Amino acid sequence: MKSVLTVQFQGHDVDDAHLLDTAKEIWKSDGNKVKDLKTVDLYYKPEEGRCYYVFNGEGSDDSFFEI
């Protein structure tokens, strides 16, 4: 079964695949290998226009990207 989660907020659509792909690109751009990424937790806050991420159980207040 394939599923897609789409959040609609104030005229914008954001789907879970887009958030995950963007987070993975950040992981790779930091010099990491995809095979070393074990867990990704995403917290999308549409009212802020940000998605916060936690890689392998580690994150910080600066761990976000703009949507």
C-alpha positions as CSV (number, residue, x, y, z in Angstrom):
1,M,0.0,0.0,0.0
2,K,1.3,3.5,-0.9
3,S,0.1,6.5,1.0
4,V,0.6,10.2,0.7
5,L,0.1,12.8,3.4
6,T,-0.6,16.3,2.1
7,V,-1.0,19.3,4.4
8,Q,-3.1,22.1,3.0
9,F,-2.7,25.5,4.8
10,Q,-3.5,29.0,3.7
11,G,-3.4,28.1,0.0
12,H,-0.3,25.9,0.1
13,D,0.0,22.2,-0.4
14,V,3.0,20.3,1.2
15,D,3.3,16.5,1.0
16,D,5.3,14.2,3.2
17,A,7.6,13.0,0.3
18,H,8.7,16.6,-0.4
19,L,9.5,17.2,3.3
20,L,11.5,13.9,3.5
21,D,13.4,14.6,0.2
22,T,14.4,18.0,1.4
23,A,15.6,16.7,4.7
24,K,17.6,14.0,3.0
25,E,19.3,16.6,0.8
26,I,20.3,18.6,3.9
27,W,21.8,15.4,5.4
28,K,23.8,14.8,2.2
29,S,24.8,18.5,1.8
30,D,26.3,18.3,5.3
31,G,28.7,15.6,4.0
32,N,26.9,12.6,5.3
33,K,26.0,9.4,3.4
34,V,22.4,8.3,3.0
35,K,23.3,4.8,4.2
36,D,24.2,6.4,7.6
37,L,20.8,8.0,8.0
38,K,18.8,5.6,10.2
39,T,15.9,7.7,11.4
40,V,14.4,11.0,10.3
41,D,11.7,12.7,12.5
42,L,9.9,15.6,10.8
43,Y,7.8,18.3,12.5
44,Y,6.1,20.5,10.0
45,K,4.8,23.8,11.5
46,P,2.7,25.4,8.7
47,E,2.0,28.5,10.8
48,E,5.8,29.2,10.8
49,G,6.4,27.9,7.3
50,R,9.1,25.6,8.6
51,C,9.9,21.9,8.9
52,Y,12.0,20.9,11.8
53,Y,14.1,17.7,11.5
54,V,15.9,15.3,13.8
55,F,18.4,13.0,12.2
56,N,19.3,9.7,14.1
57,G,17.8,11.2,17.3
58,E,19.9,14.4,17.1
59,G,18.5,17.8,16.4
60,S,18.6,21.4,17.6
61,D,16.7,24.6,17.4
62,D,18.6,25.4,14.2
63,S,17.5,22.1,12.5
64,F,14.8,23.3,10.2
65,F,14.2,24.4,6.6
66,E,11.8,26.9,5.2
67,I,8.8,25.8,3.2
